[in-house]
Amino acid sequence: MFGFRQQGMVIAKELKIVGSVTADGLVCVYGQIDGNLSCNSLVIERGSLVGGTVAAERVVVDGNVYGPIRGGEIVLKSQAQVVGDLHYQSLVIESGAFFHGRLQRIRGNGQTAADLEGEAVRKAENRESLSSRIERAVAVEAEQVSPTG
């Protein structure tokens, strides 16, 4: 088959796995997995099915996925059918691919745009409170310097 060209785990066409799969390296799915799948690199071939959360640094889908995908690089090939959210650093969707879900770009440090937006709001709030503190300090200093009498 292609075990000689690339090393990795192969989920054969006749194989159905119920439960989570965790592996190091490359996993090629020709069969069916009903559960979460986590590995370094993943290829979901035409006619295959994964029902659960997928997590890998590189994900290539040409089959069916029902569940969220979290990956550094995600490629949806022309025959891909994906129903679930995509969390990615890099994304390619070929013509003909079907996707239904939300897209969320993740930066290299794992932060999403929403995380960065929240951080910016928190910093702005801190700046406002810092300016308030400075105004109070100036007022206190002015009271101490000016003679009262």
Phi and psi in radians as a Rosetta constraint file:
Dihedral C 1 N 2 CA 2 C 2 CIRCULARHARMONIC -2.165 0.35
Dihedral N 2 CA 2 C 2 N 3 CIRCULARHARMONIC 0.347 0.35
Dihedral C 2 N 3 CA 3 C 3 CIRCULARHARMONIC -1.062 0.35
Dihedral N 3 CA 3 C 3 N 4 CIRCULARHARMONIC -0.411 0.35
Dihedral C 3 N 4 CA 4 C 4 CIRCULARHARMONIC -1.446 0.35
Dihedral N 4 CA 4 C 4 N 5 CIRCULARHARMONIC -0.505 0.35
Dihedral C 4 N 5 CA 5 C 5 CIRCULARHARMONIC -1.378 0.35
Dihedral N 5 CA 5 C 5 N 6 CIRCULARHARMONIC -0.719 0.35
Dihedral C 5 N 6 CA 6 C 6 CIRCULARHARMONIC -2.372 0.35
Dihedral N 6 CA 6 C 6 N 7 CIRCULARHARMONIC 2.478 0.35
Dihedral C 6 N 7 CA 7 C 7 CIRCULARHARMONIC -1.587 0.35
Dihedral N 7 CA 7 C 7 N 8 CIRCULARHARMONIC 2.526 0.35
Dihedral C 7 N 8 CA 8 C 8 CIRCULARHARMONIC 2.848 0.35
Dihedral N 8 CA 8 C 8 N 9 CIRCULARHARMONIC -3.090 0.35
Dihedral C 8 N 9 CA 9 C 9 CIRCULARHARMONIC -1.629 0.35
Dihedral N 9 CA 9 C 9 N 10 CIRCULARHARMONIC 2.391 0.35
Dihedral C 9 N 10 CA 10 C 10 CIRCULARHARMONIC -2.030 0.35
Dihedral N 10 CA 10 C 10 N 11 CIRCULARHARMONIC 2.200 0.35
Dihedral C 10 N 11 CA 11 C 11 CIRCULARHARMONIC -1.681 0.35
Dihedral N 11 CA 11 C 11 N 12 CIRCULARHARMONIC 1.799 0.35
Dihedral C 11 N 12 CA 12 C 12 CIRCULARHARMONIC -1.134 0.35
Dihedral N 12 CA 12 C 12 N 13 CIRCULARHARMONIC 2.787 0.35
Dihedral C 12 N 13 CA 13 C 13 CIRCULARHARMONIC -1.006 0.35
Dihedral N 13 CA 13 C 13 N 14 CIRCULARHARMONIC -0.614 0.35
Dihedral C 13 N 14 CA 14 C 14 CIRCULARHARMONIC -1.478 0.35
Dihedral N 14 CA 14 C 14 N 15 CIRCULARHARMONIC -0.039 0.35
Dihedral C 14 N 15 CA 15 C 15 CIRCULARHARMONIC -1.722 0.35
Dihedral N 15 CA 15 C 15 N 16 CIRCULARHARMONIC 2.316 0.35
Dihedral C 15 N 16 CA 16 C 16 CIRCULARHARMONIC -2.127 0.35
Dihedral N 16 CA 16 C 16 N 17 CIRCULARHARMONIC 2.158 0.35
Dihedral C 16 N 17 CA 17 C 17 CIRCULARHARMONIC -1.922 0.35
Dihedral N 17 CA 17 C 17 N 18 CIRCULARHARMONIC 2.247 0.35
Dihedral C 17 N 18 CA 18 C 18 CIRCULARHARMONIC -1.960 0.35
Dihedral N 18 CA 18 C 18 N 19 CIRCULARHARMONIC 1.961 0.35
Dihedral C 18 N 19 CA 19 C 19 CIRCULARHARMONIC 2.296 0.35
Dihedral N 19 CA 19 C 19 N 20 CIRCULARHARMONIC 3.031 0.35
Dihedral C 19 N 20 CA 20 C 20 CIRCULARHARMONIC -1.364 0.35
Dihedral N 20 CA 20 C 20 N 21 CIRCULARHARMONIC 2.550 0.35
Dihedral C 20 N 21 CA 21 C 21 CIRCULARHARMONIC -2.149 0.35
Dihedral N 21 CA 21 C 21 N 22 CIRCULARHARMONIC 2.224 0.35
Dihedral C 21 N 22 CA 22 C 22 CIRCULARHARMONIC -2.233 0.35
Dihedral N 22 CA 22 C 22 N 23 CIRCULARHARMONIC 2.287 0.35
Dihedral C 22 N 23 CA 23 C 23 CIRCULARHARMONIC -2.591 0.35
Dihedral N 23 CA 23 C 23 N 24 CIRCULARHARMONIC 2.675 0.35
Dihedral C 23 N 24 CA 24 C 24 CIRCULARHARMONIC -1.613 0.35
Dihedral N 24 CA 24 C 24 N 25 CIRCULARHARMONIC 2.532 0.35
Dihedral C 24 N 25 CA 25 C 25 CIRCULARHARMONIC 1.497 0.35
Dihedral N 25 CA 25 C 25 N 26 CIRCULARHARMONIC -2.653 0.35
Dihedral C 25 N 26 CA 26 C 26 CIRCULARHARMONIC -1.565 0.35
Dihedral N 26 CA 26 C 26 N 27 CIRCULARHARMONIC 2.398 0.35
Dihedral C 26 N 27 CA 27 C 27 CIRCULARHARMONIC -2.184 0.35
Dihedral N 27 CA 27 C 27 N 28 CIRCULARHARMONIC 2.236 0.35
Dihedral C 27 N 28 CA 28 C 28 CIRCULARHARMONIC -1.979 0.35
Dihedral N 28 CA 28 C 28 N 29 CIRCULARHARMONIC 2.129 0.35
Dihedral C 28 N 29 CA 29 C 29 CIRCULARHARMONIC -1.850 0.35
Dihedral N 29 CA 29 C 29 N 30 CIRCULARHARMONIC 2.063 0.35
Dihedral C 29 N 30 CA 30 C 30 CIRCULARHARMONIC -1.922 0.35
Dihedral N 30 CA 30 C 30 N 31 CIRCULARHARMONIC -0.332 0.35
Dihedral C 30 N 31 CA 31 C 31 CIRCULARHARMONIC -1.778 0.35
Dihedral N 31 CA 31 C 31 N 32 CIRCULARHARMONIC -2.355 0.35
Dihedral C 31 N 32 CA 32 C 32 CIRCULARHARMONIC -2.343 0.35
Dihedral N 32 CA 32 C 32 N 33 CIRCULARHARMONIC 2.408 0.35
Dihedral C 32 N 33 CA 33 C 33 CIRCULARHARMONIC -2.236 0.35
Dihedral N 33 CA 33 C 33 N 34 CIRCULARHARMONIC 2.111 0.35
Dihedral C 33 N 34 CA 34 C 34 CIRCULARHARMONIC -1.850 0.35
Dihedral N 34 CA 34 C 34 N 35 CIRCULARHARMONIC 1.512 0.35
Dihedral C 34 N 35 CA 35 C 35 CIRCULARHARMONIC 2.781 0.35
Dihedral N 35 CA 35 C 35 N 36 CIRCULARHARMONIC -3.130 0.35
Dihedral C 35 N 36 CA 36 C 36 CIRCULARHARMONIC -1.340 0.35
Dihedral N 36 CA 36 C 36 N 37 CIRCULARHARMONIC 2.585 0.35
Dihedral C 36 N 37 CA 37 C 37 CIRCULARHARMONIC -2.314 0.35
Dihedral N 37 CA 37 C 37 N 38 CIRCULARHARMONIC 2.176 0.35
Dihedral C 37 N 38 CA 38 C 38 CIRCULARHARMONIC -2.326 0.35
Dihedral N 38 CA 38 C 38 N 39 CIRCULARHARMONIC 2.241 0.35
Dihedral C 38 N 39 CA 39 C 39 CIRCULARHARMONIC -2.821 0.35
Dihedral N 39 CA 39 C 39 N 40 CIRCULARHARMONIC -3.094 0.35
Dihedral C 39 N 40 CA 40 C 40 CIRCULARHARMONIC -1.391 0.35
Dihedral N 40 CA 40 C 40 N 41 CIRCULARHARMONIC -0.895 0.35
Dihedral C 40 N 41 CA 41 C 41 CIRCULARHARMONIC -2.286 0.35
Dihedral N 41 CA 41 C 41 N 42 CIRCULARHARMONIC 2.499 0.35
Dihedral C 41 N 42 CA 42 C 42 CIRCULARHARMONIC -2.437 0.35
Dihedral N 42 CA 42 C 42 N 43 CIRCULARHARMONIC 2.340 0.35
Dihedral C 42 N 43 CA 43 C 43 CIRCULARHARMONIC -2.168 0.35
Dihedral N 43 CA 43 C 43 N 44 CIRCULARHARMONIC 2.104 0.35
Dihedral C 43 N 44 CA 44 C 44 CIRCULARHARMONIC -1.872 0.35
Dihedral N 44 CA 44 C 44 N 45 CIRCULARHARMONIC 1.848 0.35
Dihedral C 44 N 45 CA 45 C 45 CIRCULARHARMONIC -1.369 0.35
Dihedral N 45 CA 45 C 45 N 46 CIRCULARHARMONIC 2.884 0.35
Dihedral C 45 N 46 CA 46 C 46 CIRCULARHARMONIC -0.973 0.35
Dihedral N 46 CA 46 C 46 N 47 CIRCULARHARMONIC 2.398 0.35
Dihedral C 46 N 47 CA 47 C 47 CIRCULARHARMONIC 1.471 0.35
Dihedral N 47 CA 47 C 47 N 48 CIRCULARHARMONIC -0.094 0.35
Dihedral C 47 N 48 CA 48 C 48 CIRCULARHARMONIC -1.628 0.35
Dihedral N 48 CA 48 C 48 N 49 CIRCULARHARMONIC 2.906 0.35
Dihedral C 48 N 49 CA 49 C 49 CIRCULARHARMONIC -2.497 0.35
Dihedral N 49 CA 49 C 49 N 50 CIRCULARHARMONIC 2.294 0.35
Dihedral C 49 N 50 CA 50 C 50 CIRCULARHARMONIC -2.193 0.35
Dihedral N 50 CA 50 C 50 N 51 CIRCULARHARMONIC 2.126 0.35
Dihedral C 50 N 51 CA 51 C 51 CIRCULARHARMONIC -2.009 0.35
Dihedral N 51 CA 51 C 51 N 52 CIRCULARHARMONIC 1.646 0.35
Dihedral C 51 N 52 CA 52 C 52 CIRCULARHARMONIC 2.748 0.35
Dihedral N 52 CA 52 C 52 N 53 CIRCULARHARMONIC -3.066 0.35
Dihedral C 52 N 53 CA 53 C 53 CIRCULARHARMONIC -1.342 0.35
Dihedral N 53 CA 53 C 53 N 54 CIRCULARHARMONIC 2.329 0.35
Dihedral C 53 N 54 CA 54 C 54 CIRCULARHARMONIC -1.971 0.35
Dihedral N 54 CA 54 C 54 N 55 CIRCULARHARMONIC 2.300 0.35
Dihedral C 54 N 55 CA 55 C 55 CIRCULARHARMONIC -2.409 0.35
Dihedral N 55 CA 55 C 55 N 56 CIRCULARHARMONIC 2.106 0.35
Dihedral C 55 N 56 CA 56 C 56 CIRCULARHARMONIC -2.798 0.35
Dihedral N 56 CA 56 C 56 N 57 CIRCULARHARMONIC 2.719 0.35
Dihedral C 56 N 57 CA 57 C 57 CIRCULARHARMONIC -1.166 0.35
Dihedral N 57 CA 57 C 57 N 58 CIRCULARHARMONIC -0.675 0.35
Dihedral C 57 N 58 CA 58 C 58 CIRCULARHARMONIC -2.275 0.35
Dihedral N 58 CA 58 C 58 N 59 CIRCULARHARMONIC 2.197 0.35
Dihedral C 58 N 59 CA 59 C 59 CIRCULARHARMONIC -2.237 0.35
Dihedral N 59 CA 59 C 59 N 60 CIRCULARHARMONIC 2.177 0.35
Dihedral C 59 N 60 CA 60 C 60 CIRCULARHARMONIC -2.089 0.35
Dihedral N 60 CA 60 C 60 N 61 CIRCULARHARMONIC 2.134 0.35
Dihedral C 60 N 61 CA 61 C 61 CIRCULARHARMONIC -2.045 0.35
Dihedral N 61 CA 61 C 61 N 62 CIRCULARHARMONIC 2.161 0.35
Dihedral C 61 N 62 CA 62 C 62 CIRCULARHARMONIC -2.241 0.35
Dihedral N 62 CA 62 C 62 N 63 CIRCULARHARMONIC 0.123 0.35
Dihedral C 62 N 63 CA 63 C 63 CIRCULARHARMONIC -2.063 0.35
Dihedral N 63 CA 63 C 63 N 64 CIRCULARHARMONIC -2.477 0.35
Dihedral C 63 N 64 CA 64 C 64 CIRCULARHARMONIC -2.028 0.35
Dihedral N 64 CA 64 C 64 N 65 CIRCULARHARMONIC 2.327 0.35
Dihedral C 64 N 65 CA 65 C 65 CIRCULARHARMONIC -2.311 0.35
Dihedral N 65 CA 65 C 65 N 66 CIRCULARHARMONIC 2.225 0.35
Dihedral C 65 N 66 CA 66 C 66 CIRCULARHARMONIC -2.083 0.35
Dihedral N 66 CA 66 C 66 N 67 CIRCULARHARMONIC 1.624 0.35
Dihedral C 66 N 67 CA 67 C 67 CIRCULARHARMONIC 2.620 0.35
Dihedral N 67 CA 67 C 67 N 68 CIRCULARHARMONIC 2.949 0.35
Dihedral C 67 N 68 CA 68 C 68 CIRCULARHARMONIC -1.256 0.35
Dihedral N 68 CA 68 C 68 N 69 CIRCULARHARMONIC 2.621 0.35
Dihedral C 68 N 69 CA 69 C 69 CIRCULARHARMONIC -2.101 0.35
Dihedral N 69 CA 69 C 69 N 70 CIRCULARHARMONIC 2.246 0.35
Dihedral C 69 N 70 CA 70 C 70 CIRCULARHARMONIC -2.110 0.35
Dihedral N 70 CA 70 C 70 N 71 CIRCULARHARMONIC 2.065 0.35
Dihedral C 70 N 71 CA 71 C 71 CIRCULARHARMONIC -2.719 0.35
Dihedral N 71 CA 71 C 71 N 72 CIRCULARHARMONIC 2.791 0.35
Dihedral C 71 N 72 CA 72 C 72 CIRCULARHARMONIC -1.203 0.35
Dihedral N 72 CA 72 C 72 N 73 CIRCULARHARMONIC -0.954 0.35
Dihedral C 72 N 73 CA 73 C 73 CIRCULARHARMONIC -2.123 0.35
Dihedral N 73 CA 73 C 73 N 74 CIRCULARHARMONIC 2.179 0.35
Dihedral C 73 N 74 CA 74 C 74 CIRCULARHARMONIC -2.119 0.35
Dihedral N 74 CA 74 C 74 N 75 CIRCULARHARMONIC 2.288 0.35
Dihedral C 74 N 75 CA 75 C 75 CIRCULARHARMONIC -2.174 0.35
Dihedral N 75 CA 75 C 75 N 76 CIRCULARHARMONIC 2.117 0.35
Dihedral C 75 N 76 CA 76 C 76 CIRCULARHARMONIC -1.779 0.35
Dihedral N 76 CA 76 C 76 N 77 CIRCULARHARMONIC 1.919 0.35
Dihedral C 76 N 77 CA 77 C 77 CIRCULARHARMONIC -1.317 0.35
Dihedral N 77 CA 77 C 77 N 78 CIRCULARHARMONIC 3.063 0.35
Dihedral C 77 N 78 CA 78 C 78 CIRCULARHARMONIC -1.095 0.35
Dihedral N 78 CA 78 C 78 N 79 CIRCULARHARMONIC -0.456 0.35
Dihedral C 78 N 79 CA 79 C 79 CIRCULARHARMONIC -1.748 0.35
Dihedral N 79 CA 79 C 79 N 80 CIRCULARHARMONIC 0.126 0.35
Dihedral C 79 N 80 CA 80 C 80 CIRCULARHARMONIC -1.174 0.35
Dihedral N 80 CA 80 C 80 N 81 CIRCULARHARMONIC 2.475 0.35
Dihedral C 80 N 81 CA 81 C 81 CIRCULARHARMONIC -2.277 0.35
Dihedral N 81 CA 81 C 81 N 82 CIRCULARHARMONIC 1.854 0.35
Dihedral C 81 N 82 CA 82 C 82 CIRCULARHARMONIC -2.159 0.35
Dihedral N 82 CA 82 C 82 N 83 CIRCULARHARMONIC 2.175 0.35
Dihedral C 82 N 83 CA 83 C 83 CIRCULARHARMONIC -2.119 0.35
Dihedral N 83 CA 83 C 83 N 84 CIRCULARHARMONIC 1.791 0.35
Dihedral C 83 N 84 CA 84 C 84 CIRCULARHARMONIC 2.752 0.35
Dihedral N 84 CA 84 C 84 N 85 CIRCULARHARMONIC 2.853 0.35
Dihedral C 84 N 85 CA 85 C 85 CIRCULARHARMONIC -1.307 0.35
Dihedral N 85 CA 85 C 85 N 86 CIRCULARHARMONIC 2.566 0.35
Dihedral C 85 N 86 CA 86 C 86 CIRCULARHARMONIC -1.962 0.35
Dihedral N 86 CA 86 C 86 N 87 CIRCULARHARMONIC 2.184 0.35
Dihedral C 86 N 87 CA 87 C 87 CIRCULARHARMONIC -1.987 0.35
Dihedral N 87 CA 87 C 87 N 88 CIRCULARHARMONIC 2.000 0.35
Dihedral C 87 N 88 CA 88 C 88 CIRCULARHARMONIC -2.533 0.35
Dihedral N 88 CA 88 C 88 N 89 CIRCULARHARMONIC 2.814 0.35
Dihedral C 88 N 89 CA 89 C 89 CIRCULARHARMONIC -1.754 0.35
Dihedral N 89 CA 89 C 89 N 90 CIRCULARHARMONIC -0.635 0.35
Dihedral C 89 N 90 CA 90 C 90 CIRCULARHARMONIC -2.374 0.35
Dihedral N 90 CA 90 C 90 N 91 CIRCULARHARMONIC 2.387 0.35
Dihedral C 90 N 91 CA 91 C 91 CIRCULARHARMONIC -2.413 0.35
Dihedral N 91 CA 91 C 91 N 92 CIRCULARHARMONIC 2.338 0.35
Dihedral C 91 N 92 CA 92 C 92 CIRCULARHARMONIC -2.257 0.35
Dihedral N 92 CA 92 C 92 N 93 CIRCULARHARMONIC 2.231 0.35
Dihedral C 92 N 93 CA 93 C 93 CIRCULARHARMONIC -2.130 0.35
Dihedral N 93 CA 93 C 93 N 94 CIRCULARHARMONIC 1.968 0.35
Dihedral C 93 N 94 CA 94 C 94 CIRCULARHARMONIC -1.346 0.35
Dihedral N 94 CA 94 C 94 N 95 CIRCULARHARMONIC 2.740 0.35
Dihedral C 94 N 95 CA 95 C 95 CIRCULARHARMONIC -1.051 0.35
Dihedral N 95 CA 95 C 95 N 96 CIRCULARHARMONIC 2.323 0.35
Dihedral C 95 N 96 CA 96 C 96 CIRCULARHARMONIC 1.758 0.35
Dihedral N 96 CA 96 C 96 N 97 CIRCULARHARMONIC -0.314 0.35
Dihedral C 96 N 97 CA 97 C 97 CIRCULARHARMONIC -1.243 0.35
Dihedral N 97 CA 97 C 97 N 98 CIRCULARHARMONIC 2.549 0.35
Dihedral C 97 N 98 CA 98 C 98 CIRCULARHARMONIC -1.919 0.35
Dihedral N 98 CA 98 C 98 N 99 CIRCULARHARMONIC 2.272 0.35
Dihedral C 98 N 99 CA 99 C 99 CIRCULARHARMONIC -2.436 0.35
Dihedral N 99 CA 99 C 99 N 100 CIRCULARHARMONIC 2.281 0.35
Dihedral C 99 N 100 CA 100 C 100 CIRCULARHARMONIC -2.341 0.35
Dihedral N 100 CA 100 C 100 N 101 CIRCULARHARMONIC 1.959 0.35
Dihedral C 100 N 101 CA 101 C 101 CIRCULARHARMONIC 2.858 0.35
Dihedral N 101 CA 101 C 101 N 102 CIRCULARHARMONIC -2.918 0.35
Dihedral C 101 N 102 CA 102 C 102 CIRCULARHARMONIC -1.859 0.35
Dihedral N 102 CA 102 C 102 N 103 CIRCULARHARMONIC 2.623 0.35
Dihedral C 102 N 103 CA 103 C 103 CIRCULARHARMONIC -1.844 0.35
Dihedral N 103 CA 103 C 103 N 104 CIRCULARHARMONIC 2.346 0.35
Dihedral C 103 N 104 CA 104 C 104 CIRCULARHARMONIC -2.400 0.35
Dihedral N 104 CA 104 C 104 N 105 CIRCULARHARMONIC 1.949 0.35
Dihedral C 104 N 105 CA 105 C 105 CIRCULARHARMONIC -1.417 0.35
Dihedral N 105 CA 105 C 105 N 106 CIRCULARHARMONIC 2.347 0.35
Dihedral C 105 N 106 CA 106 C 106 CIRCULARHARMONIC -2.005 0.35
Dihedral N 106 CA 106 C 106 N 107 CIRCULARHARMONIC 2.345 0.35
Dihedral C 106 N 107 CA 107 C 107 CIRCULARHARMONIC -1.319 0.35
Dihedral N 107 CA 107 C 107 N 108 CIRCULARHARMONIC 2.959 0.35
Dihedral C 107 N 108 CA 108 C 108 CIRCULARHARMONIC -1.007 0.35
Dihedral N 108 CA 108 C 108 N 109 CIRCULARHARMONIC -0.479 0.35
Dihedral C 108 N 109 CA 109 C 109 CIRCULARHARMONIC -1.578 0.35
Dihedral N 109 CA 109 C 109 N 110 CIRCULARHARMONIC 0.143 0.35
Dihedral C 109 N 110 CA 110 C 110 CIRCULARHARMONIC 1.535 0.35
Dihedral N 110 CA 110 C 110 N 111 CIRCULARHARMONIC -0.021 0.35
Dihedral C 110 N 111 CA 111 C 111 CIRCULARHARMONIC -1.479 0.35
Dihedral N 111 CA 111 C 111 N 112 CIRCULARHARMONIC 2.461 0.35
Dihedral C 111 N 112 CA 112 C 112 CIRCULARHARMONIC -1.689 0.35
Dihedral N 112 CA 112 C 112 N 113 CIRCULARHARMONIC 2.969 0.35
Dihedral C 112 N 113 CA 113 C 113 CIRCULARHARMONIC -1.053 0.35
Dihedral N 113 CA 113 C 113 N 114 CIRCULARHARMONIC -0.676 0.35
Dihedral C 113 N 114 CA 114 C 114 CIRCULARHARMONIC -1.114 0.35
Dihedral N 114 CA 114 C 114 N 115 CIRCULARHARMONIC -0.690 0.35
Dihedral C 114 N 115 CA 115 C 115 CIRCULARHARMONIC -1.062 0.35
Dihedral N 115 CA 115 C 115 N 116 CIRCULARHARMONIC -0.785 0.35
Dihedral C 115 N 116 CA 116 C 116 CIRCULARHARMONIC -1.163 0.35
Dihedral N 116 CA 116 C 116 N 117 CIRCULARHARMONIC -0.658 0.35
Dihedral C 116 N 117 CA 117 C 117 CIRCULARHARMONIC -1.114 0.35
Dihedral N 117 CA 117 C 117 N 118 CIRCULARHARMONIC -0.779 0.35
Dihedral C 117 N 118 CA 118 C 118 CIRCULARHARMONIC -1.074 0.35
Dihedral N 118 CA 118 C 118 N 119 CIRCULARHARMONIC -0.681 0.35
Dihedral C 118 N 119 CA 119 C 119 CIRCULARHARMONIC -1.126 0.35
Dihedral N 119 CA 119 C 119 N 120 CIRCULARHARMONIC -0.717 0.35
Dihedral C 119 N 120 CA 120 C 120 CIRCULARHARMONIC -1.115 0.35
Dihedral N 120 CA 120 C 120 N 121 CIRCULARHARMONIC -0.714 0.35
Dihedral C 120 N 121 CA 121 C 121 CIRCULARHARMONIC -1.110 0.35
Dihedral N 121 CA 121 C 121 N 122 CIRCULARHARMONIC -0.781 0.35
Dihedral C 121 N 122 CA 122 C 122 CIRCULARHARMONIC -1.061 0.35
Dihedral N 122 CA 122 C 122 N 123 CIRCULARHARMONIC -0.721 0.35
Dihedral C 122 N 123 CA 123 C 123 CIRCULARHARMONIC -1.126 0.35
Dihedral N 123 CA 123 C 123 N 124 CIRCULARHARMONIC -0.714 0.35
Dihedral C 123 N 124 CA 124 C 124 CIRCULARHARMONIC -1.101 0.35
Dihedral N 124 CA 124 C 124 N 125 CIRCULARHARMONIC -0.719 0.35
Dihedral C 124 N 125 CA 125 C 125 CIRCULARHARMONIC -1.106 0.35
Dihedral N 125 CA 125 C 125 N 126 CIRCULARHARMONIC -0.700 0.35
Dihedral C 125 N 126 CA 126 C 126 CIRCULARHARMONIC -1.143 0.35
Dihedral N 126 CA 126 C 126 N 127 CIRCULARHARMONIC -0.653 0.35
Dihedral C 126 N 127 CA 127 C 127 CIRCULARHARMONIC -1.113 0.35
Dihedral N 127 CA 127 C 127 N 128 CIRCULARHARMONIC -0.737 0.35
Dihedral C 127 N 128 CA 128 C 128 CIRCULARHARMONIC -1.094 0.35
Dihedral N 128 CA 128 C 128 N 129 CIRCULARHARMONIC -0.790 0.35
Dihedral C 128 N 129 CA 129 C 129 CIRCULARHARMONIC -1.191 0.35
Dihedral N 129 CA 129 C 129 N 130 CIRCULARHARMONIC -0.545 0.35
Dihedral C 129 N 130 CA 130 C 130 CIRCULARHARMONIC -1.173 0.35
Dihedral N 130 CA 130 C 130 N 131 CIRCULARHARMONIC -0.761 0.35
Dihedral C 130 N 131 CA 131 C 131 CIRCULARHARMONIC -1.126 0.35
Dihedral N 131 CA 131 C 131 N 132 CIRCULARHARMONIC -0.647 0.35
Dihedral C 131 N 132 CA 132 C 132 CIRCULARHARMONIC -1.093 0.35
Dihedral N 132 CA 132 C 132 N 133 CIRCULARHARMONIC -0.724 0.35
Dihedral C 132 N 133 CA 133 C 133 CIRCULARHARMONIC -1.124 0.35
Dihedral N 133 CA 133 C 133 N 134 CIRCULARHARMONIC -0.676 0.35
Dihedral C 133 N 134 CA 134 C 134 CIRCULARHARMONIC -1.127 0.35
Dihedral N 134 CA 134 C 134 N 135 CIRCULARHARMONIC -0.761 0.35
Dihedral C 134 N 135 CA 135 C 135 CIRCULARHARMONIC -1.039 0.35
Dihedral N 135 CA 135 C 135 N 136 CIRCULARHARMONIC -0.734 0.35
Dihedral C 135 N 136 CA 136 C 136 CIRCULARHARMONIC -1.137 0.35
Dihedral N 136 CA 136 C 136 N 137 CIRCULARHARMONIC -0.715 0.35
Dihedral C 136 N 137 CA 137 C 137 CIRCULARHARMONIC -1.123 0.35
Dihedral N 137 CA 137 C 137 N 138 CIRCULARHARMONIC -0.697 0.35
Dihedral C 137 N 138 CA 138 C 138 CIRCULARHARMONIC -1.133 0.35
Dihedral N 138 CA 138 C 138 N 139 CIRCULARHARMONIC -0.736 0.35
Dihedral C 138 N 139 CA 139 C 139 CIRCULARHARMONIC -1.100 0.35
Dihedral N 139 CA 139 C 139 N 140 CIRCULARHARMONIC -0.754 0.35
Dihedral C 139 N 140 CA 140 C 140 CIRCULARHARMONIC -1.119 0.35
Dihedral N 140 CA 140 C 140 N 141 CIRCULARHARMONIC -0.741 0.35
Dihedral C 140 N 141 CA 141 C 141 CIRCULARHARMONIC -1.123 0.35
Dihedral N 141 CA 141 C 141 N 142 CIRCULARHARMONIC -0.681 0.35
Dihedral C 141 N 142 CA 142 C 142 CIRCULARHARMONIC -1.128 0.35
Dihedral N 142 CA 142 C 142 N 143 CIRCULARHARMONIC -0.658 0.35
Dihedral C 142 N 143 CA 143 C 143 CIRCULARHARMONIC -1.157 0.35
Dihedral N 143 CA 143 C 143 N 144 CIRCULARHARMONIC -0.650 0.35
Dihedral C 143 N 144 CA 144 C 144 CIRCULARHARMONIC -1.258 0.35
Dihedral N 144 CA 144 C 144 N 145 CIRCULARHARMONIC -0.543 0.35
Dihedral C 144 N 145 CA 145 C 145 CIRCULARHARMONIC -1.417 0.35
Dihedral N 145 CA 145 C 145 N 146 CIRCULARHARMONIC -0.737 0.35
Dihedral C 145 N 146 CA 146 C 146 CIRCULARHARMONIC -1.320 0.35
Dihedral N 146 CA 146 C 146 N 147 CIRCULARHARMONIC 2.408 0.35
Dihedral C 146 N 147 CA 147 C 147 CIRCULARHARMONIC -1.273 0.35
Dihedral N 147 CA 147 C 147 N 148 CIRCULARHARMONIC 2.403 0.35
Dihedral C 147 N 148 CA 148 C 148 CIRCULARHARMONIC -1.908 0.35
Dihedral N 148 CA 148 C 148 N 149 CIRCULARHARMONIC 2.446 0.35
